[in-house]
Amino acid sequence: MKIEIENLKAQMTGRELNIYQKADALIEFNKLLDYVNELEQLTIPVVVLRDCD
C-alpha cells in the first residue's frame, strides 16, 4: 500500500498551498498515522532455535 503524501511533503517544506491542498495534507497525515499504527500492530513470530544434535 503506497500512501500519497505529496501535499504533506509540500506543506512540510514550506511551499505555499491553497486551502484545499492544506486540507489534503492533513488528510494525508492522518492516513500516514493510520498506516504506521497498522504496521505497529503486526505481530512478529518468535523464532526459537534448537540444537539438532
Residue frames as qw, qx, qy, qz and C-alpha x, y, z in Angstrom:
[[0.000, 0.889, 0.457, 0.000, 0.00, 0.00, 0.00],
 [0.432, 0.155, 0.009, 0.889, 1.51, 3.29, -1.08],
 [0.111, -0.794, -0.449, 0.394, 0.35, 6.33, 0.82],
 [0.367, 0.657, 0.213, 0.623, 0.13, 9.51, -1.27],
 [0.451, -0.705, -0.266, 0.479, 1.81, 12.29, 0.71],
 [0.466, 0.398, 0.210, 0.762, 2.69, 14.90, -1.92],
 [0.177, -0.822, -0.168, -0.515, 0.65, 17.68, -0.30],
 [0.730, -0.669, -0.059, 0.124, 2.02, 16.75, 3.11],
 [0.732, -0.052, 0.108, 0.671, 5.60, 16.94, 1.79],
 [0.229, 0.605, 0.208, 0.734, 4.86, 20.30, 0.22],
 [0.446, -0.836, -0.160, -0.276, 3.36, 21.58, 3.48],
 [0.798, -0.514, 0.005, 0.315, 6.36, 20.39, 5.49],
 [0.636, 0.089, 0.169, 0.748, 8.85, 22.03, 3.14],
 [0.103, -0.557, -0.197, 0.800, 7.11, 25.38, 3.45],
 [0.104, 0.210, 0.614, 0.753, 5.58, 25.62, -0.02],
 [0.353, 0.142, 0.178, -0.907, 2.59, 27.91, -0.39],
 [0.007, 0.253, 0.950, 0.180, -0.56, 25.78, -0.59],
 [0.395, -0.319, -0.229, -0.830, -4.15, 26.72, -1.19],
 [0.570, -0.273, 0.446, -0.634, -6.83, 25.78, 1.34],
 [0.942, 0.120, -0.087, -0.301, -7.70, 22.55, -0.48],
 [0.667, 0.417, -0.559, 0.263, -4.09, 21.41, -0.62],
 [0.110, -0.437, 0.630, -0.633, -3.73, 22.16, 3.10],
 [0.796, -0.124, 0.259, -0.533, -6.81, 20.07, 3.82],
 [0.911, 0.279, -0.298, -0.060, -5.42, 17.26, 1.66],
 [0.341, 0.510, -0.655, 0.441, -2.11, 17.47, 3.56],
 [0.446, -0.331, 0.553, -0.621, -3.97, 16.98, 6.84],
 [0.928, 0.085, 0.052, -0.359, -5.87, 14.01, 5.42],
 [0.744, 0.443, -0.479, 0.145, -2.61, 12.52, 4.11],
 [0.005, 0.504, -0.672, 0.542, -1.01, 12.99, 7.54],
 [0.696, -0.185, 0.427, -0.547, -3.88, 11.13, 9.22],
 [0.936, 0.263, -0.157, -0.171, -3.69, 8.31, 6.66],
 [0.493, 0.530, -0.610, 0.324, 0.04, 8.05, 7.29],
 [0.306, -0.405, 0.632, -0.585, -0.55, 7.83, 11.04],
 [0.881, 0.008, 0.197, -0.431, -3.15, 5.10, 10.49],
 [0.826, 0.421, -0.374, 0.020, -0.72, 3.17, 8.28],
 [0.202, 0.515, -0.692, 0.464, 2.06, 3.40, 10.88],
 [0.585, -0.264, 0.493, -0.587, -0.39, 2.25, 13.54],
 [0.945, 0.179, -0.054, -0.267, -1.31, -0.77, 11.39],
 [0.635, 0.489, -0.551, 0.234, 2.35, -1.64, 10.96],
 [0.118, -0.472, 0.662, -0.571, 2.90, -1.43, 14.71],
 [0.782, -0.125, 0.314, -0.524, 0.05, -3.91, 15.26],
 [0.810, 0.329, -0.470, -0.121, 1.66, -6.58, 13.09],
 [0.780, -0.524, 0.339, -0.052, 2.93, -9.44, 15.17],
 [0.385, 0.631, -0.672, -0.034, 6.36, -10.79, 14.57],
 [0.953, -0.185, -0.216, -0.106, 6.55, -14.53, 15.20],
 [0.423, -0.726, 0.541, -0.048, 9.07, -15.63, 17.78],
 [0.806, 0.385, -0.450, -0.014, 11.66, -17.95, 16.30],
 [0.680, -0.594, 0.421, -0.083, 13.22, -20.46, 18.63],
 [0.539, 0.560, -0.627, -0.046, 16.45, -22.05, 17.51],
 [0.887, -0.362, 0.250, -0.138, 17.05, -25.59, 18.78],
 [0.085, -0.578, 0.794, 0.169, 20.19, -27.60, 18.76],
 [0.884, 0.217, -0.123, -0.394, 19.53, -30.52, 16.41],
 [0.166, 0.520, -0.834, 0.074, 22.46, -32.71, 17.50]]
